[in-house]
């Protein structure tokens, strides 16, 4: 667990879990805010400054192709006012759903991190980052957090073993060099598995600026947090800016 965030307070986890109603329809209609970080080390910008103008240019530069692909990485301006805007939408939330999530993320970043040059926000269906640092095809090992269901399964040892195997299986699928769409690596996979009397549903995803090898390295990193996050839990997820995984005992993705 990165020291930048620390543990998510248990009441916050419980509050977020209230959104996780075991209904595919209701889950598809929600896009819960999960977490954000205002990066104070990159400084602040002034109203009307060149940096603010570059942020606005980056936001307006997102086009329909970006949202259909679920990923955007946009650079605007020159040093020292250069801006990088990155967003990645969940693998089942491309197109109009991606656009609405990114719009919400940009709006909330302005509210929660007013005039910060660096900031990140996570929702159920996307993440959005504004930064002064070019991180294209680089794994972010600094910004991560996790959420978990407060309730445990009955057979923790069996569940942990089978859940870990499912995550490895999905990783292999997501990082398969043949798993491509529109000449781009998909870097996303979802599936389900019967464990005891329960069916578990899971997904893994990397941002599309990564290549398959760096995506696999990112998964290896966040899977090390499984015991801290998800040991015997009925649902859990670890989210970074470069990759994430989630599992639940109910469907939470669109078909």
Phi, psi and omega in degrees: 000126180292141180288350180294331183249320187074187181285142174286127181305142187299324179295326177293320179297314181298319180298318180294322181297337178296337177286337190275062181288132184287061177222122182301318183297311183295324180292323179294336183268354180255154175216069189297137168295137181249313187189161173210164176218126172265118181272105184279346182287340180272356175087186182239159175244158182267153177297132180081004183285169177298325179296316179297320178297322179290323174301312181297322176296318180297317180297316181288342183282346178294125181245178185300325180297321177300313184290325177295328179274345177080007185213140174219139174222108191237133180242131179222142174089180179238154176303142006266018183247022181288139182236138173241128176243124179233137171218147175225124178263152180300150189300341178255012188230049179269178178072226184297327179293323177295313181302314183293325178292316179296318177301317178296320180296315179298316180298316181290326177297320178297324182281316185278331181232064186300119176065019171284134177285340178231129181196149180225144175220141179242136170237172174306320191252000178192167167230150179226134178228135170243132186204164174264357188252130177282110183246016184301128180060029175236134179283130176271107180266004188259329189247108181204161174199169178221158175227145178213154175290135181290347184265147181258156171281168184283323181244088186297318184296312179296315183298312181300319180297312183287326178294318178298320179295321178295318179297321177295318179299317179291325176299315179300320180291315182295326184261007176295127182296343178272354180274083185230154174215129183054042178063024177233145176295136180287315177055036180208141175207148178221151179190180179221164184205142176276123177234109185064236180264002185246152170254127179254139180246136187215160174212154172225150181202143170243159172290147190281004172279344181279158170263172187299323182291318179288328175297315179299321178295323178294317177299317180303321180293310184286334178294337176295342179271001184301315183295327180285320183277312207232013184304101178072011182279149182285353175190149179188165178202149170238129183236127169244192173269340182262334180200165179200161170220157178209147172216152179212163175267024176209156178293134179231004180244153171288151178291000000 
